Amino acid sequence: MPAFGELDKRVWSACCQNGLGTVKGTLSGMMAAEQAVLGSSALLETFLNHNAPRVLPPEPFLSIGANVTMRWKEWQAGIEL
């Protein structure tokens, strides 16, 4: 889930990195810049209309699922090299 916006007057932030989210982090930065400069745009509105994150499962399912997913994504990324 992208997180960006004005933290304080004229102080903007964007974050979204999860180890494999370089594109999402870049887009969050672009959307923070659009929000700071333009206030609103069609792309920004689309970006802001994401569904809220789902509730995380309880432990130990959370850790097991997170580790399996991360290992799978790392393995898939290794294929691209």
C-alpha positions in Angstrom: 0.0 0.0 0.0 1.6 3.3 -1.0 2.1 5.9 1.6 2.7 9.5 0.7 1.6 13.0 1.6 2.4 16.1 3.5 4.0 15.4 6.9 4.3 19.1 7.9 3.9 22.4 6.1 5.9 22.0 2.9 7.5 18.7 4.0 6.4 15.8 1.8 7.2 12.1 2.1 6.7 9.0 0.0 7.5 5.4 1.0 6.5 2.0 -0.2 9.6 -0.2 -0.3 9.2 -3.8 0.7 12.4 -5.1 -0.7 10.9 -5.7 -4.2 8.9 -2.4 -4.6 11.2 -0.1 -6.5 8.6 0.8 -9.0 6.0 1.4 -6.3 8.4 3.6 -4.4 9.1 5.6 -7.5 5.4 6.0 -8.3 4.8 7.1 -4.7 7.4 9.8 -5.1 5.9 10.9 -8.3 2.4 11.1 -6.8 3.7 13.0 -3.7 5.3 15.5 -6.2 2.0 15.8 -8.1 0.1 16.3 -4.9 2.6 19.0 -3.7 2.7 20.9 -7.0 -0.7 20.3 -8.7 -2.8 19.4 -5.7 -4.7 16.9 -7.8 -4.6 15.0 -11.1 -6.4 12.1 -12.8 -3.4 9.8 -12.1 -3.2 10.9 -8.5 -6.9 10.3 -7.9 -6.5 6.8 -9.4 -3.5 6.2 -7.2 -5.4 7.3 -4.1 -8.4 5.1 -4.8 -6.6 1.9 -3.7 -8.5 -0.5 -1.4 -7.4 -0.4 2.2 -4.9 -3.1 3.2 -6.3 -6.4 4.5 -6.0 -7.5 8.1 -2.8 -9.6 8.6 -3.2 -13.2 9.8 -2.1 -14.2 13.3 1.3 -15.7 14.1 2.8 -18.1 13.1 0.9 -17.9 9.8 2.1 -14.3 9.3 5.8 -15.1 9.6 5.6 -18.3 7.6 3.6 -16.7 4.8 5.8 -13.6 4.7 9.0 -15.7 4.5 7.7 -18.0 1.8 6.4 -15.1 -0.3 9.7 -13.2 0.0 11.8 -16.3 -0.9 9.5 -17.0 -3.9 9.8 -13.4 -5.2 13.6 -13.5 -4.7 13.7 -16.7 -6.6 11.6 -15.3 -9.4 13.7 -12.2 -9.6 16.9 -14.3 -9.9 15.5 -15.9 -13.1 15.4 -12.5 -14.7 19.2 -12.0 -14.4 
